[in-house]
Amino acid sequence: MTDSADNRRRDVRVLGPFDGTRPGLFDLPLQIYDLSIGGCFVNSVHDAPHQGQVFPIHIELPNGETVVAKGETAYVRPGFGYGVKFSQISDDNRARLHSALEEMLQAEAQRHS
């Protein structure tokens, strides 16, 4: 896979939505979609960080756990939101995210069988 679009989509994704926050002086609530081990899409009609900006992101998983990572704005779709690539995530947070994604995918498969 050499095409950048293919590289962005190599990870299995779960549609969502998921609640999250972008911590700062004031925590900014986020609505997260298209969650994968490598990143996510943040639904936002405004308040998008500029492309390449790195910021902390907290994602609430359906199992009650919170994943903490540093995200980098991969692209911005004005009026829709922005794509986030996880640029720093601890092994523990990556493992918890991976486990939660697997559980959600298995539950989705069971609903459709």
SVG drawing of the C-alpha trace seen along z (x, -y; Angstrom):
<svg xmlns="http://www.w3.org/2000/svg" viewBox="-29 -28 33 43">
<polyline fill="none" stroke="black" stroke-width="0.4" points="0.0,0.0 1.7,-3.1 -1.2,-5.4 -1.8,-7.7 -5.6,-7.1 -5.0,-3.4 -2.6,-4.0 -5.1,-6.1 -7.7,-3.3 -5.6,-0.3 -7.0,0.0 -10.4,1.5 -12.8,-1.2 -15.9,-1.4 -18.5,-4.0 -19.5,-5.3 -20.5,-7.9 -18.2,-8.1 -18.0,-10.9 -14.6,-12.5 -12.9,-15.7 -10.0,-17.9 -8.6,-19.0 -7.3,-22.5 -8.0,-25.6 -11.7,-24.6 -12.4,-21.0 -13.9,-20.9 -16.5,-18.2 -16.1,-16.1 -18.3,-13.8 -16.1,-11.1 -16.8,-8.8 -14.8,-6.3 -12.6,-5.2 -9.6,-2.9 -6.4,-2.0 -4.7,-4.7 -7.1,-7.6 -10.6,-8.9 -12.9,-11.6 -14.1,-14.4 -17.5,-15.8 -17.2,-19.6 -18.7,-22.5 -16.2,-24.9 -13.3,-24.8 -11.1,-22.6 -7.4,-22.7 -5.3,-23.5 -3.8,-20.6 -0.7,-19.2 -1.6,-20.6 -0.9,-18.1 -3.3,-18.1 -4.4,-15.7 -7.6,-13.8 -9.7,-11.6 -12.1,-9.1 -14.9,-7.5 -15.3,-3.8 -18.6,-1.9 -17.1,0.3 -16.7,-2.7 -12.9,-3.1 -11.2,-6.3 -8.4,-6.2 -5.9,-9.1 -3.7,-9.9 -2.1,-12.8 -3.7,-13.4 -2.5,-15.2 -4.9,-16.9 -4.5,-14.9 -7.0,-16.9 -9.8,-19.4 -13.2,-19.2 -14.7,-22.7 -18.2,-22.6 -17.9,-18.8 -15.0,-18.1 -11.4,-16.9 -9.5,-13.6 -7.1,-12.8 -4.1,-10.5 -3.0,-9.2 0.6,-10.4 1.4,-9.4 -0.5,-6.7 0.8,-4.5 1.0,-0.8 -1.7,-0.4 -4.1,-2.8 -3.4,-1.2 -4.1,2.3 -7.4,1.0 -8.5,-0.6 -7.7,2.5 -9.6,4.7 -12.6,2.3 -12.6,2.2 -12.5,6.0 -15.4,6.3 -17.5,3.8 -16.7,5.5 -17.7,8.9 -20.9,7.5 -21.7,5.9 -21.0,9.2 -23.3,11.1 -26.1,8.6 -25.9,9.2 -25.7,13.0"/>
</svg>
